[in-house]
Amino acid sequence: MNLCIFLAIGESWEDFTAKGQDRLWLRDNLSAYSREFTQVYIFSYGKKAGRLMPNVFLLPNKWGIHRFLYAIMMPF
């Protein structure tokens, strides 16, 4: 089973990194999610993309779509 995580409107992994929350997410949340789910996808409003853990993927807003429109489009 897969898990999709949608960050709050306008929030990005870059924001988490700047505030030091990325380590907290990796340690407390994503490590547990990665054990329980086959794949974990994190939808971010930022530009950074990549693999955070072996089965945890960060998906960016690569087209720079406005955050309100992107929030509607993300699930699709």
PQR file of N, CA, C, O and H, with PARSE charges and radii, in Angstrom:
ATOM      1  N   MET A   1       0.839  -1.166   0.000 -0.4000 1.5000
ATOM      2  CA  MET A   1       0.000   0.000   0.000 -0.0000 2.0000
ATOM      3  C   MET A   1       0.896   1.245   0.000  0.5500 1.7000
ATOM      4  O   MET A   1       1.960   1.261   0.618 -0.5500 1.4000
ATOM      5  N   ASN A   2       0.447   2.267  -0.695 -0.4000 1.5000
ATOM      6  CA  ASN A   2       1.197   3.514  -0.799 -0.0000 2.0000
ATOM      7  C   ASN A   2       0.568   4.583   0.085  0.5500 1.7000
ATOM      8  O   ASN A   2      -0.618   4.521   0.408 -0.5500 1.4000
ATOM      9  H   ASN A   2      -0.418   2.253  -1.196  0.4000 1.0000
ATOM     10  N   LEU A   3       1.382   5.567   0.472 -0.4000 1.5000
ATOM     11  CA  LEU A   3       0.920   6.700   1.269 -0.0000 2.0000
ATOM     12  C   LEU A   3       1.328   7.981   0.568  0.5500 1.7000
ATOM     13  O   LEU A   3       2.476   8.123   0.146 -0.5500 1.4000
ATOM     14  H   LEU A   3       2.345   5.618   0.209  0.4000 1.0000
ATOM     15  N   CYS A   4       0.384   8.924   0.441 -0.4000 1.5000
ATOM     16  CA  CYS A   4       0.682  10.251  -0.108 -0.0000 2.0000
ATOM     17  C   CYS A   4       0.505  11.276   1.007  0.5500 1.7000
ATOM     18  O   CYS A   4      -0.505  11.278   1.711 -0.5500 1.4000
ATOM     19  H   CYS A   4      -0.548   8.808   0.784  0.4000 1.0000
ATOM     20  N   ILE A   5       1.491  12.138   1.155 -0.4000 1.5000
ATOM     21  CA  ILE A   5       1.449  13.197   2.163 -0.0000 2.0000
ATOM     22  C   ILE A   5       1.416  14.529   1.434  0.5500 1.7000
ATOM     23  O   ILE A   5       2.296  14.821   0.624 -0.5500 1.4000
ATOM     24  H   ILE A   5       2.311  12.136   0.583  0.4000 1.0000
ATOM     25  N   PHE A   6       0.403  15.334   1.720 -0.4000 1.5000
ATOM     26  CA  PHE A   6       0.275  16.651   1.121 -0.0000 2.0000
ATOM     27  C   PHE A   6       0.647  17.685   2.175  0.5500 1.7000
ATOM     28  O   PHE A   6      -0.009  17.781   3.212 -0.5500 1.4000
ATOM     29  H   PHE A   6      -0.311  15.096   2.378  0.4000 1.0000
ATOM     30  N   LEU A   7       1.692  18.454   1.913 -0.4000 1.5000
ATOM     31  CA  LEU A   7       2.086  19.493   2.861 -0.0000 2.0000
ATOM     32  C   LEU A   7       1.055  20.612   2.839  0.5500 1.7000
ATOM     33  O   LEU A   7       0.293  20.737   1.880 -0.5500 1.4000
ATOM     34  H   LEU A   7       2.225  18.375   1.071  0.4000 1.0000
ATOM     35  N   ALA A   8       1.027  21.421   3.881 -0.4000 1.5000
ATOM     36  CA  ALA A   8       0.084  22.534   3.968 -0.0000 2.0000
ATOM     37  C   ALA A   8       0.302  23.490   2.799  0.5500 1.7000
ATOM     38  O   ALA A   8       1.388  23.551   2.223 -0.5500 1.4000
ATOM     39  H   ALA A   8       1.646  21.320   4.660  0.4000 1.0000
ATOM     40  N   ILE A   9      -0.741  24.230   2.461 -0.4000 1.5000
ATOM     41  CA  ILE A   9      -0.668  25.132   1.305 -0.0000 2.0000
ATOM     42  C   ILE A   9       0.514  26.079   1.448  0.5500 1.7000
ATOM     43  O   ILE A   9       0.637  26.797   2.441 -0.5500 1.4000
ATOM     44  H   ILE A   9      -1.624  24.181   2.928  0.4000 1.0000
ATOM     45  N   GLY A  10       1.379  26.070   0.442 -0.4000 1.5000
ATOM     46  CA  GLY A  10       2.547  26.939   0.394 -0.0000 2.0000
ATOM     47  C   GLY A  10       3.780  26.372   1.072  0.5500 1.7000
ATOM     48  O   GLY A  10       4.859  26.951   0.947 -0.5500 1.4000
ATOM     49  H   GLY A  10       1.279  25.487  -0.364  0.4000 1.0000
ATOM     50  N   GLU A  11       3.659  25.255   1.788 -0.4000 1.5000
ATOM     51  CA  GLU A  11       4.790  24.682   2.514 -0.0000 2.0000
ATOM     52  C   GLU A  11       5.652  23.823   1.594  0.5500 1.7000
ATOM     53  O   GLU A  11       5.143  23.162   0.688 -0.5500 1.4000
ATOM     54  H   GLU A  11       2.783  24.785   1.890  0.4000 1.0000
ATOM     55  N   SER A  12       6.947  23.840   1.834 -0.4000 1.5000
ATOM     56  CA  SER A  12       7.865  23.054   1.007 -0.0000 2.0000
ATOM     57  C   SER A  12       8.896  22.365   1.892  0.5500 1.7000
ATOM     58  O   SER A  12       9.079  22.717   3.057 -0.5500 1.4000
ATOM     59  H   SER A  12       7.360  24.377   2.569  0.4000 1.0000
ATOM     60  N   TRP A  13       9.556  21.384   1.312 -0.4000 1.5000
ATOM     61  CA  TRP A  13      10.621  20.688   2.046 -0.0000 2.0000
ATOM     62  C   TRP A  13      11.758  21.658   2.336  0.5500 1.7000
ATOM     63  O   TRP A  13      12.451  21.511   3.343 -0.5500 1.4000
ATOM     64  H   TRP A  13       9.407  21.098   0.365  0.4000 1.0000
ATOM     65  N   GLU A  14      11.959  22.643   1.473 -0.4000 1.5000
ATOM     66  CA  GLU A  14      12.982  23.664   1.705 -0.0000 2.0000
ATOM     67  C   GLU A  14      12.672  24.446   2.983  0.5500 1.7000
ATOM     68  O   GLU A  14      13.585  24.791   3.733 -0.5500 1.4000
ATOM     69  H   GLU A  14      11.396  22.762   0.655  0.4000 1.0000
ATOM     70  N   ASP A  15      11.385  24.729   3.237 -0.4000 1.5000
ATOM     71  CA  ASP A  15      10.988  25.402   4.478 -0.0000 2.0000
ATOM     72  C   ASP A  15      11.324  24.535   5.689  0.5500 1.7000
ATOM     73  O   ASP A  15      11.830  25.025   6.698 -0.5500 1.4000
ATOM     74  H   ASP A  15      10.643  24.449   2.628  0.4000 1.0000
ATOM     75  N   PHE A  16      11.034  23.237   5.572 -0.4000 1.5000
ATOM     76  CA  PHE A  16      11.343  22.313   6.657 -0.0000 2.0000
ATOM     77  C   PHE A  16      12.840  22.295   6.942  0.5500 1.7000
ATOM     78  O   PHE A  16      13.249  22.289   8.103 -0.5500 1.4000
ATOM     79  H   PHE A  16      10.623  22.839   4.752  0.4000 1.0000
ATOM     80  N   THR A  17      13.660  22.286   5.893 -0.4000 1.5000
ATOM     81  CA  THR A  17      15.108  22.261   6.050 -0.0000 2.0000
ATOM     82  C   THR A  17      15.608  23.547   6.719  0.5500 1.7000
ATOM     83  O   THR A  17      16.454  23.501   7.612 -0.5500 1.4000
ATOM     84  H   THR A  17      13.327  22.291   4.950  0.4000 1.0000
ATOM     85  N   ALA A  18      15.078  24.686   6.282 -0.4000 1.5000
ATOM     86  CA  ALA A  18      15.503  25.974   6.845 -0.0000 2.0000
ATOM     87  C   ALA A  18      15.171  26.079   8.336  0.5500 1.7000
ATOM     88  O   ALA A  18      15.904  26.713   9.094 -0.5500 1.4000
ATOM     89  H   ALA A  18      14.391  24.723   5.556  0.4000 1.0000
ATOM     90  N   LYS A  19      14.084  25.466   8.747 -0.4000 1.5000
ATOM     91  CA  LYS A  19      13.656  25.535  10.152 -0.0000 2.0000
ATOM     92  C   LYS A  19      14.151  24.358  10.992  0.5500 1.7000
ATOM     93  O   LYS A  19      13.910  24.315  12.198 -0.5500 1.4000
ATOM     94  H   LYS A  19      13.488  24.950   8.131  0.4000 1.0000
ATOM     95  N   GLY A  20      14.839  23.406  10.364 -0.4000 1.5000
ATOM     96  CA  GLY A  20      15.339  22.250  11.082 -0.0000 2.0000
ATOM     97  C   GLY A  20      14.306  21.159  11.302  0.5500 1.7000
ATOM     98  O   GLY A  20      14.562  20.198  12.028 -0.5500 1.4000
ATOM     99  H   GLY A  20      15.035  23.442   9.383  0.4000 1.0000
ATOM    100  N   GLN A  21      13.145  21.299  10.685 -0.4000 1.5000
ATOM    101  CA  GLN A  21      12.084  20.309  10.856 -0.0000 2.0000
ATOM    102  C   GLN A  21      12.292  19.077   9.983  0.5500 1.7000
ATOM    103  O   GLN A  21      11.646  18.053  10.206 -0.5500 1.4000
ATOM    104  H   GLN A  21      12.937  22.079  10.096  0.4000 1.0000
ATOM    105  N   ASP A  22      13.169  19.155   9.005 -0.4000 1.5000
ATOM    106  CA  ASP A  22      13.387  18.009   8.109 -0.0000 2.0000
ATOM    107  C   ASP A  22      13.921  16.808   8.881  0.5500 1.7000
ATOM    108  O   ASP A  22      13.501  15.677   8.635 -0.5500 1.4000
ATOM    109  H   ASP A  22      13.693  19.987   8.823  0.4000 1.0000
ATOM    110  N   ARG A  23      14.836  17.041   9.804 -0.4000 1.5000
ATOM    111  CA  ARG A  23      15.381  15.933  10.607 -0.0000 2.0000
ATOM    112  C   ARG A  23      14.304  15.313  11.492  0.5500 1.7000
ATOM    113  O   ARG A  23      14.250  14.095  11.661 -0.5500 1.4000
ATOM    114  H   ARG A  23      15.178  17.960  10.004  0.4000 1.0000
ATOM    115  N   LEU A  24      13.455  16.159  12.049 -0.4000 1.5000
ATOM    116  CA  LEU A  24      12.358  15.675  12.877 -0.0000 2.0000
ATOM    117  C   LEU A  24      11.406  14.809  12.054  0.5500 1.7000
ATOM    118  O   LEU A  24      11.005  13.733  12.499 -0.5500 1.4000
ATOM    119  H   LEU A  24      13.499  17.149  11.911  0.4000 1.0000
ATOM    120  N   TRP A  25      11.049  15.265  10.872 -0.4000 1.5000
ATOM    121  CA  TRP A  25      10.173  14.490   9.987 -0.0000 2.0000
ATOM    122  C   TRP A  25      10.800  13.162   9.609  0.5500 1.7000
ATOM    123  O   TRP A  25      10.141  12.123   9.633 -0.5500 1.4000
ATOM    124  H   TRP A  25      11.375  16.138  10.510  0.4000 1.0000
ATOM    125  N   LEU A  26      12.080  13.203   9.257 -0.4000 1.5000
ATOM    126  CA  LEU A  26      12.754  11.960   8.858 -0.0000 2.0000
ATOM    127  C   LEU A  26      12.834  10.977  10.017  0.5500 1.7000
ATOM    128  O   LEU A  26      12.579   9.785   9.843 -0.5500 1.4000
ATOM    129  H   LEU A  26      12.616  14.047   9.237  0.4000 1.0000
ATOM    130  N   ARG A  27      13.181  11.466  11.181 -0.4000 1.5000
ATOM    131  CA  ARG A  27      13.364  10.589  12.341 -0.0000 2.0000
ATOM    132  C   ARG A  27      12.034  10.063  12.894  0.5500 1.7000
ATOM    133  O   ARG A  27      11.884   8.864  13.125 -0.5500 1.4000
ATOM    134  H   ARG A  27      13.389  12.434  11.322  0.4000 1.0000
ATOM    135  N   ASP A  28      11.083  10.958  13.101 -0.4000 1.5000
ATOM    136  CA  ASP A  28       9.858  10.579  13.814 -0.0000 2.0000
ATOM    137  C   ASP A  28       8.734  10.075  12.915  0.5500 1.7000
ATOM    138  O   ASP A  28       8.022   9.140  13.281 -0.5500 1.4000
ATOM    139  H   ASP A  28      11.205  11.933  12.913  0.4000 1.0000
ATOM    140  N   ASN A  29       8.572  10.677  11.757 -0.4000 1.5000
ATOM    141  CA  ASN A  29       7.425  10.331  10.915 -0.0000 2.0000
ATOM    142  C   ASN A  29       7.788   9.422   9.752  0.5500 1.7000
ATOM    143  O   ASN A  29       7.250   8.323   9.620 -0.5500 1.4000
ATOM    144  H   ASN A  29       9.151  11.436  11.460  0.4000 1.0000
ATOM    145  N   LEU A  30       8.696   9.883   8.920 -0.4000 1.5000
ATOM    146  CA  LEU A  30       8.969   9.165   7.681 -0.0000 2.0000
ATOM    147  C   LEU A  30       9.614   7.805   7.896  0.5500 1.7000
ATOM    148  O   LEU A  30       9.372   6.884   7.116 -0.5500 1.4000
ATOM    149  H   LEU A  30       9.133  10.776   9.028  0.4000 1.0000
ATOM    150  N   SER A  31      10.419   7.658   8.921 -0.4000 1.5000
ATOM    151  CA  SER A  31      11.011   6.338   9.176 -0.0000 2.0000
ATOM    152  C   SER A  31       9.928   5.321   9.530  0.5500 1.7000
ATOM    153  O   SER A  31      10.004   4.168   9.103 -0.5500 1.4000
ATOM    154  H   SER A  31      10.616   8.406   9.554  0.4000 1.0000
ATOM    155  N   ALA A  32       8.928   5.729  10.302 -0.4000 1.5000
ATOM    156  CA  ALA A  32       7.813   4.827  10.640 -0.0000 2.0000
ATOM    157  C   ALA A  32       6.951   4.559   9.418  0.5500 1.7000
ATOM    158  O   ALA A  32       6.556   3.419   9.175 -0.5500 1.4000
ATOM    159  H   ALA A  32       8.867   6.665  10.648  0.4000 1.0000
ATOM    160  N   TYR A  33       6.654   5.602   8.647 -0.4000 1.5000
ATOM    161  CA  TYR A  33       5.837   5.422   7.446 -0.0000 2.0000
ATOM    162  C   TYR A  33       6.525   4.503   6.447  0.5500 1.7000
ATOM    163  O   TYR A  33       5.874   3.673   5.812 -0.5500 1.4000
ATOM    164  H   TYR A  33       6.975   6.528   8.845  0.4000 1.0000
ATOM    165  N   SER A  34       7.837   4.647   6.307 -0.4000 1.5000
ATOM    166  CA  SER A  34       8.558   3.835   5.314 -0.0000 2.0000
ATOM    167  C   SER A  34       8.558   2.353   5.689  0.5500 1.7000
ATOM    168  O   SER A  34       8.642   1.493   4.813 -0.5500 1.4000
ATOM    169  H   SER A  34       8.366   5.321   6.823  0.4000 1.0000
ATOM    170  N   ARG A  35       8.465   2.054   6.972 -0.4000 1.5000
ATOM    171  CA  ARG A  35       8.380   0.647   7.400 -0.0000 2.0000
ATOM    172  C   ARG A  35       7.000   0.057   7.129  0.5500 1.7000
ATOM    173  O   ARG A  35       6.882  -1.132   6.832 -0.5500 1.4000
ATOM    174  H   ARG A  35       8.396   2.753   7.684  0.4000 1.0000
ATOM    175  N   GLU A  36       5.965   0.871   7.230 -0.4000 1.5000
ATOM    176  CA  GLU A  36       4.591   0.379   7.136 -0.0000 2.0000
ATOM    177  C   GLU A  36       4.011   0.410   5.721  0.5500 1.7000
ATOM    178  O   GLU A  36       3.071  -0.326   5.421 -0.5500 1.4000
ATOM    179  H   GLU A  36       6.061   1.836   7.471  0.4000 1.0000
ATOM    180  N   PHE A  37       4.565   1.254   4.853 -0.4000 1.5000
ATOM    181  CA  PHE A  37       4.023   1.413   3.511 -0.0000 2.0000
ATOM    182  C   PHE A  37       5.065   1.032   2.465  0.5500 1.7000
ATOM    183  O   PHE A  37       6.268   1.154   2.691 -0.5500 1.4000
ATOM    184  H   PHE A  37       5.329   1.851   5.096  0.4000 1.0000
ATOM    185  N   THR A  38       4.577   0.567   1.316 -0.4000 1.5000
ATOM    186  CA  THR A  38       5.470   0.182   0.228 -0.0000 2.0000
ATOM    187  C   THR A  38       6.203   1.398  -0.327  0.5500 1.7000
ATOM    188  O   THR A  38       7.422   1.375  -0.490 -0.5500 1.4000
ATOM    189  H   THR A  38       3.599   0.468   1.132  0.4000 1.0000
ATOM    190  N   GLN A  39       5.456   2.456  -0.614 -0.4000 1.5000
ATOM    191  CA  GLN A  39       6.021   3.701  -1.136 -0.0000 2.0000
ATOM    192  C   GLN A  39       5.350   4.865  -0.406  0.5500 1.7000
ATOM    193  O   GLN A  39       4.161   4.813  -0.093 -0.5500 1.4000
ATOM    194  H   GLN A  39       4.465   2.475  -0.481  0.4000 1.0000
ATOM    195  N   VAL A  40       6.129   5.910  -0.141 -0.4000 1.5000
ATOM    196  CA  VAL A  40       5.610   7.119   0.489 -0.0000 2.0000
ATOM    197  C   VAL A  40       5.958   8.292  -0.424  0.5500 1.7000
ATOM    198  O   VAL A  40       7.118   8.485  -0.788 -0.5500 1.4000
ATOM    199  H   VAL A  40       7.095   5.951  -0.395  0.4000 1.0000
ATOM    200  N   TYR A  41       4.936   9.075  -0.789 -0.4000 1.5000
ATOM    201  CA  TYR A  41       5.125  10.232  -1.658 -0.0000 2.0000
ATOM    202  C   TYR A  41       4.766  11.491  -0.879  0.5500 1.7000
ATOM    203  O   TYR A  41       3.700  11.575  -0.269 -0.5500 1.4000
ATOM    204  H   TYR A  41       3.994   8.919  -0.492  0.4000 1.0000
ATOM    205  N   ILE A  42       5.678  12.479  -0.908 -0.4000 1.5000
ATOM    206  CA  ILE A  42       5.441  13.758  -0.242 -0.0000 2.0000
ATOM    207  C   ILE A  42       5.299  14.817  -1.323  0.5500 1.7000
ATOM    208  O   ILE A  42       6.231  15.051  -2.094 -0.5500 1.4000
ATOM    209  H   ILE A  42       6.544  12.411  -1.403  0.4000 1.0000
ATOM    210  N   PHE A  43       4.132  15.461  -1.383 -0.4000 1.5000
ATOM    211  CA  PHE A  43       3.885  16.519  -2.352 -0.0000 2.0000
ATOM    212  C   PHE A  43       4.244  17.850  -1.718  0.5500 1.7000
ATOM    213  O   PHE A  43       3.671  18.244  -0.703 -0.5500 1.4000
ATOM    214  H   PHE A  43       3.376  15.272  -0.757  0.4000 1.0000
ATOM    215  N   SER A  44       5.202  18.538  -2.329 -0.4000 1.5000
ATOM    216  CA  SER A  44       5.729  19.787  -1.801 -0.0000 2.0000
ATOM    217  C   SER A  44       5.434  20.930  -2.772  0.5500 1.7000
ATOM    218  O   SER A  44       5.297  20.711  -3.975 -0.5500 1.4000
ATOM    219  H   SER A  44       5.668  18.217  -3.154  0.4000 1.0000
ATOM    220  N   TYR A  45       5.339  22.144  -2.243 -0.4000 1.5000
ATOM    221  CA  TYR A  45       5.133  23.319  -3.084 -0.0000 2.0000
ATOM    222  C   TYR A  45       6.460  23.894  -3.581  0.5500 1.7000
ATOM    223  O   TYR A  45       6.463  24.832  -4.379 -0.5500 1.4000
ATOM    224  H   TYR A  45       5.451  22.321  -1.265  0.4000 1.0000
ATOM    225  N   GLY A  46       7.571  23.351  -3.127 -0.4000 1.5000
ATOM    226  CA  GLY A  46       8.889  23.838  -3.520 -0.0000 2.0000
ATOM    227  C   GLY A  46       9.400  23.192  -4.795  0.5500 1.7000
ATOM    228  O   GLY A  46       8.671  22.475  -5.480 -0.5500 1.4000
ATOM    229  H   GLY A  46       7.568  22.589  -2.479  0.4000 1.0000
ATOM    230  N   LYS A  47      10.659  23.456  -5.104 -0.4000 1.5000
ATOM    231  CA  LYS A  47      11.292  22.950  -6.329 -0.0000 2.0000
ATOM    232  C   LYS A  47      12.148  21.712  -6.094  0.5500 1.7000
ATOM    233  O   LYS A  47      12.496  21.016  -7.048 -0.5500 1.4000
ATOM    234  H   LYS A  47      11.251  24.039  -4.548  0.4000 1.0000
ATOM    235  N   LYS A  48      12.493  21.428  -4.844 -0.4000 1.5000
ATOM    236  CA  LYS A  48      13.370  20.300  -4.557 -0.0000 2.0000
ATOM    237  C   LYS A  48      12.638  18.980  -4.769  0.5500 1.7000
ATOM    238  O   LYS A  48      11.494  18.810  -4.349 -0.5500 1.4000
ATOM    239  H   LYS A  48      12.210  21.993  -4.070  0.4000 1.0000
ATOM    240  N   ALA A  49      13.320  18.055  -5.428 -0.4000 1.5000
ATOM    241  CA  ALA A  49      12.766  16.727  -5.679 -0.0000 2.0000
ATOM    242  C   ALA A  49      13.812  15.693  -5.305  0.5500 1.7000
ATOM    243  O   ALA A  49      14.994  16.007  -5.165 -0.5500 1.4000
ATOM    244  H   ALA A  49      14.250  18.194  -5.770  0.4000 1.0000
ATOM    245  N   GLY A  50      13.366  14.470  -5.146 -0.4000 1.5000
ATOM    246  CA  GLY A  50      14.331  13.414  -4.901 -0.0000 2.0000
ATOM    247  C   GLY A  50      13.818  12.352  -3.965  0.5500 1.7000
ATOM    248  O   GLY A  50      12.642  12.308  -3.605 -0.5500 1.4000
ATOM    249  H   GLY A  50      12.406  14.215  -5.259  0.4000 1.0000
ATOM    250  N   ARG A  51      14.738  11.505  -3.586 -0.4000 1.5000
ATOM    251  CA  ARG A  51      14.446  10.383  -2.704 -0.0000 2.0000
ATOM    252  C   ARG A  51      15.013  10.717  -1.328  0.5500 1.7000
ATOM    253  O   ARG A  51      16.213  10.955  -1.186 -0.5500 1.4000
ATOM    254  H   ARG A  51      15.693  11.541  -3.878  0.4000 1.0000
ATOM    255  N   LEU A  52      14.155  10.732  -0.325 -0.4000 1.5000
ATOM    256  CA  LEU A  52      14.593  11.050   1.027 -0.0000 2.0000
ATOM    257  C   LEU A  52      15.032   9.803   1.786  0.5500 1.7000
ATOM    258  O   LEU A  52      15.902   9.869   2.654 -0.5500 1.4000
ATOM    259  H   LEU A  52      13.181  10.539  -0.441  0.4000 1.0000
ATOM    260  N   MET A  53      14.433   8.680   1.457 -0.4000 1.5000
ATOM    261  CA  MET A  53      14.751   7.372   2.021 -0.0000 2.0000
ATOM    262  C   MET A  53      14.549   6.380   0.873  0.5500 1.7000
ATOM    263  O   MET A  53      14.041   6.766  -0.180 -0.5500 1.4000
ATOM    264  H   MET A  53      13.726   8.626   0.752  0.4000 1.0000
ATOM    265  N   PRO A  54      14.927   5.138   1.047 -0.5600 1.5000
ATOM    266  CA  PRO A  54      14.798   4.193  -0.071  0.2800 2.0000
ATOM    267  C   PRO A  54      13.406   4.131  -0.714  0.5500 1.7000
ATOM    268  O   PRO A  54      13.307   3.938  -1.925 -0.5500 1.4000
ATOM    269  N   ASN A  55      12.343   4.287   0.059 -0.4000 1.5000
ATOM    270  CA  ASN A  55      11.000   4.228  -0.522 -0.0000 2.0000
ATOM    271  C   ASN A  55      10.174   5.488  -0.239  0.5500 1.7000
ATOM    272  O   ASN A  55       8.945   5.451  -0.293 -0.5500 1.4000
ATOM    273  H   ASN A  55      12.424   4.444   1.044  0.4000 1.0000
ATOM    274  N   VAL A  56      10.851   6.605   0.063 -0.4000 1.5000
ATOM    275  CA  VAL A  56      10.183   7.882   0.322 -0.0000 2.0000
ATOM    276  C   VAL A  56      10.632   8.883  -0.739  0.5500 1.7000
ATOM    277  O   VAL A  56      11.821   9.173  -0.878 -0.5500 1.4000
ATOM    278  H   VAL A  56      11.849   6.636   0.106  0.4000 1.0000
ATOM    279  N   PHE A  57       9.654   9.406  -1.488 -0.4000 1.5000
ATOM    280  CA  PHE A  57       9.944  10.279  -2.619 -0.0000 2.0000
ATOM    281  C   PHE A  57       9.350  11.662  -2.390  0.5500 1.7000
ATOM    282  O   PHE A  57       8.208  11.792  -1.948 -0.5500 1.4000
ATOM    283  H   PHE A  57       8.688   9.170  -1.376  0.4000 1.0000
ATOM    284  N   LEU A  58      10.132  12.691  -2.694 -0.4000 1.5000
ATOM    285  CA  LEU A  58       9.694  14.077  -2.594 -0.0000 2.0000
ATOM    286  C   LEU A  58       9.323  14.550  -3.997  0.5500 1.7000
ATOM    287  O   LEU A  58      10.154  14.535  -4.905 -0.5500 1.4000
ATOM    288  H   LEU A  58      11.060  12.585  -3.053  0.4000 1.0000
ATOM    289  N   LEU A  59       8.064  14.970  -4.167 -0.4000 1.5000
ATOM    290  CA  LEU A  59       7.564  15.408  -5.473 -0.0000 2.0000
ATOM    291  C   LEU A  59       7.343  16.915  -5.438  0.5500 1.7000
ATOM    292  O   LEU A  59       6.589  17.405  -4.598 -0.5500 1.4000
ATOM    293  H   LEU A  59       7.389  14.982  -3.429  0.4000 1.0000
ATOM    294  N   PRO A  60       7.994  17.667  -6.347 -0.5600 1.5000
ATOM    295  CA  PRO A  60       7.933  19.131  -6.306  0.2800 2.0000
ATOM    296  C   PRO A  60       6.804  19.705  -7.168  0.5500 1.7000
ATOM    297  O   PRO A  60       6.130  18.998  -7.917 -0.5500 1.4000
ATOM    298  N   ASN A  61       6.636  20.999  -7.025 -0.4000 1.5000
ATOM    299  CA  ASN A  61       5.784  21.779  -7.923 -0.0000 2.0000
ATOM    300  C   ASN A  61       6.698  22.274  -9.045  0.5500 1.7000
ATOM    301  O   ASN A  61       7.062  23.449  -9.091 -0.5500 1.4000
ATOM    302  H   ASN A  61       7.184  21.574  -6.416  0.4000 1.0000
ATOM    303  N   LYS A  62       7.057  21.374  -9.935 -0.4000 1.5000
ATOM    304  CA  LYS A  62       8.093  21.687 -10.931 -0.0000 2.0000
ATOM    305  C   LYS A  62       7.663  22.711 -11.977  0.5500 1.7000
ATOM    306  O   LYS A  62       8.513  23.257 -12.681 -0.5500 1.4000
ATOM    307  H   LYS A  62       6.762  20.419  -9.898  0.4000 1.0000
ATOM    308  N   TRP A  63       6.359  22.983 -12.094 -0.4000 1.5000
ATOM    309  CA  TRP A  63       5.917  23.968 -13.088 -0.0000 2.0000
ATOM    310  C   TRP A  63       5.693  25.338 -12.464  0.5500 1.7000
ATOM    311  O   TRP A  63       5.381  26.290 -13.180 -0.5500 1.4000
ATOM    312  H   TRP A  63       5.669  22.539 -11.523  0.4000 1.0000
ATOM    313  N   GLY A  64       5.840  25.462 -11.172 -0.4000 1.5000
ATOM    314  CA  GLY A  64       5.660  26.750 -10.502 -0.0000 2.0000
ATOM    315  C   GLY A  64       4.216  27.234 -10.514  0.5500 1.7000
ATOM    316  O   GLY A  64       3.961  28.437 -10.567 -0.5500 1.4000
ATOM    317  H   GLY A  64       6.093  24.689 -10.591  0.4000 1.0000
ATOM    318  N   ILE A  65       3.276  26.304 -10.465 -0.4000 1.5000
ATOM    319  CA  ILE A  65       1.855  26.641 -10.478 -0.0000 2.0000
ATOM    320  C   ILE A  65       1.498  27.333  -9.161  0.5500 1.7000
ATOM    321  O   ILE A  65       2.025  26.987  -8.103 -0.5500 1.4000
ATOM    322  H   ILE A  65       3.483  25.327 -10.422  0.4000 1.0000
ATOM    323  N   HIS A  66       0.592  28.319  -9.242 -0.4000 1.5000
ATOM    324  CA  HIS A  66       0.154  29.039  -8.046 -0.0000 2.0000
ATOM    325  C   HIS A  66      -0.328  28.041  -6.995  0.5500 1.7000
ATOM    326  O   HIS A  66      -0.936  27.025  -7.332 -0.5500 1.4000
ATOM    327  H   HIS A  66       0.165  28.600 -10.101  0.4000 1.0000
ATOM    328  N   ARG A  67      -0.058  28.328  -5.738 -0.4000 1.5000
ATOM    329  CA  ARG A  67      -0.296  27.352  -4.672 -0.0000 2.0000
ATOM    330  C   ARG A  67      -1.752  26.917  -4.539  0.5500 1.7000
ATOM    331  O   ARG A  67      -2.012  25.761  -4.206 -0.5500 1.4000
ATOM    332  H   ARG A  67       0.435  29.153  -5.465  0.4000 1.0000
ATOM    333  N   PHE A  68      -2.709  27.814  -4.790 -0.4000 1.5000
ATOM    334  CA  PHE A  68      -4.115  27.432  -4.661 -0.0000 2.0000
ATOM    335  C   PHE A  68      -4.545  26.492  -5.791  0.5500 1.7000
ATOM    336  O   PHE A  68      -5.289  25.539  -5.558 -0.5500 1.4000
ATOM    337  H   PHE A  68      -2.498  28.753  -5.060  0.4000 1.0000
ATOM    338  N   LEU A  69      -4.091  26.753  -6.981 -0.4000 1.5000
ATOM    339  CA  LEU A  69      -4.388  25.871  -8.110 -0.0000 2.0000
ATOM    340  C   LEU A  69      -3.661  24.534  -7.953  0.5500 1.7000
ATOM    341  O   LEU A  69      -4.217  23.475  -8.245 -0.5500 1.4000
ATOM    342  H   LEU A  69      -3.487  27.527  -7.171  0.4000 1.0000
ATOM    343  N   TYR A  70      -2.425  24.597  -7.493 -0.4000 1.5000
ATOM    344  CA  TYR A  70      -1.644  23.366  -7.277 -0.0000 2.0000
ATOM    345  C   TYR A  70      -2.297  22.481  -6.218  0.5500 1.7000
ATOM    346  O   TYR A  70      -2.281  21.256  -6.345 -0.5500 1.4000
ATOM    347  H   TYR A  70      -1.973  25.457  -7.255  0.4000 1.0000
ATOM    348  N   ALA A  71      -2.868  23.076  -5.183 -0.4000 1.5000
ATOM    349  CA  ALA A  71      -3.542  22.315  -4.123 -0.0000 2.0000
ATOM    350  C   ALA A  71      -4.710  21.511  -4.691  0.5500 1.7000
ATOM    351  O   ALA A  71      -4.978  20.398  -4.238 -0.5500 1.4000
ATOM    352  H   ALA A  71      -2.881  24.070  -5.079  0.4000 1.0000
ATOM    353  N   ILE A  72      -5.398  22.068  -5.670 -0.4000 1.5000
ATOM    354  CA  ILE A  72      -6.509  21.370  -6.303 -0.0000 2.0000
ATOM    355  C   ILE A  72      -6.007  20.262  -7.222  0.5500 1.7000
ATOM    356  O   ILE A  72      -6.619  19.198  -7.319 -0.5500 1.4000
ATOM    357  H   ILE A  72      -5.181  22.973  -6.037  0.4000 1.0000
ATOM    358  N   MET A  73      -4.892  20.519  -7.893 -0.4000 1.5000
ATOM    359  CA  MET A  73      -4.367  19.576  -8.882 -0.0000 2.0000
ATOM    360  C   MET A  73      -3.552  18.436  -8.280  0.5500 1.7000
ATOM    361  O   MET A  73      -3.451  17.379  -8.903 -0.5500 1.4000
ATOM    362  H   MET A  73      -4.395  21.383  -7.814  0.4000 1.0000
ATOM    363  N   MET A  74      -2.974  18.602  -7.109 -0.4000 1.5000
ATOM    364  CA  MET A  74      -2.076  17.608  -6.525 -0.0000 2.0000
ATOM    365  C   MET A  74      -2.637  16.200  -6.473  0.5500 1.7000
ATOM    366  O   MET A  74      -1.935  15.266  -6.860 -0.5500 1.4000
ATOM    367  H   MET A  74      -3.056  19.460  -6.603  0.4000 1.0000
ATOM    368  N   PRO A  75      -3.851  15.997  -6.021 -0.5600 1.5000
ATOM    369  CA  PRO A  75      -4.338  14.610  -5.933  0.2800 2.0000
ATOM    370  C   PRO A  75      -4.432  13.889  -7.272  0.5500 1.7000
ATOM    371  O   PRO A  75      -4.448  12.659  -7.316 -0.5500 1.4000
ATOM    372  N   PHE A  76      -4.494  14.641  -8.351 -0.4000 1.5000
ATOM    373  CA  PHE A  76      -4.629  14.022  -9.672 -0.0000 2.0000
ATOM    374  C   PHE A  76      -3.277  13.781 -10.280  0.5500 1.7000
ATOM    375  O   PHE A  76      -3.184  13.266 -11.394 -0.5500 1.4000
ATOM    376  H   PHE A  76      -4.482  15.640  -8.315  0.4000 1.0000
TER
END
